[in-house]
Amino acid sequence: MMKDFNFYAPTRVVFGREAEEKLPQLIQQYGGGKVLIHYGGGSARRSGLLDKVEKMLTEAGINYVELGGVVPNPLLSKVKEGIELCRKENVNFILAVGGGSVIDSSKAIGYGVGYPGDVWDFWDGKAVPQTCLPIGVMLTIPAAGSEMSSSCVITNDEGMLKRGVNSDICRCKFAIMNPERTYTLPPYQTAAGATDIMMHTMERYFSKYEDAMLTDAIAEALLRTVIEATPVVLKDPEDYKHRAAIMWAGSLSHNDLTECGTEKDFASHRLEHELSGLFGVTHGAGLAAIWGSWARYVKDKHLNRFVKFAVNVMGIAVPATDSAMLATESEVQNAIAQRGIEAVERFFTSIGMPTSIPELIGRKATDEEIQIMVDKCSRGGKITVGAMEVLGPKDMEAVYQLANA
């Protein structure tokens, strides 16, 4: 059966080589009078993008302040710094210049400016966001899809707890996307971003709801596109066609389009959050390291879904009838499903992504480290993760151990 759904995607997307020129009028359209320009490291400055943004805002008479220093797996301490700056300077609009980490940090600042308590209350389950400053994005890294999503993931410096909050009120007002801004991304970051895009789609595709025919077809096409485009841009970083395809796929993978009629699982994401929280690894790489083990752990109960994925996405051929007669139908399905999982892992390897925890962190995780991740992921055994297959603490440990082999 297809699940009932309510699709909401309010973000205006301005896409293309000339998209950046629309920035001042977009900020003014959405009420920006005093803007916080929020960004990450030095690349935004070195590339000339920040200089261009500053010049455009100055010429348009838009006042601004700046806060850089956002790191991958964005930190609560930087969020709190941003909240105080926005309050002091009477900021009423946030412009995120960067990728998912900068956007998520911007969303968290937007939540916190009007909230009298500790902004971490939202991630700790003590409060629900009620207000958020309007946010616009100038996207430079296609990966997280945060420019069109309701998601915001933050890491608390104390205890390195990485958690997410979802609310429609943080959805960005606009997202400016110029694929040329992705030409200088390092290969590893390009590959990790592509992996994150794929996983946002796969986390929705692997669902107990199997009758969303059109949604499945959209997800399958998106995945095939990313698989085709990523090796191309790794060889030719300035291939506009394939850079554009990846950039647009990043937004579509996480704006809930591929969830219409299905139900997101996101167990792999939740398991990975503890990897990147504990070891500080790149999120996309952590997803590549954990997904194959999760898939093997749950596939026997969901063979139909894994077979469909293997055939329609990874191009695994169904054996001829005479060959299939030598095995039972279940054995044939299991073989196809397994080959599909292996094909994903071969793709990850081909683009420089790890497929195990030892590959990810350079060694095996200790039993103590695995228990720490299980405890954080399950919040001390109080919650489960996943929807297609619900995982409790023992299941989480089993997946981590498989990935640690």
Beta strands, then each sheet from edge to edge (+ up, - down):
strand 1: 12-15
strand 2: 34-39
strand 3: 63-67
strand 4: 93-98
strand 5: 135-139
strand 6: 151-156
strand 7: 161-166
strand 8: 174-177
sheet 1: 1+ 8+ 5+ 4+ 2+ 3+
sheet 2: 6+ 7-
end
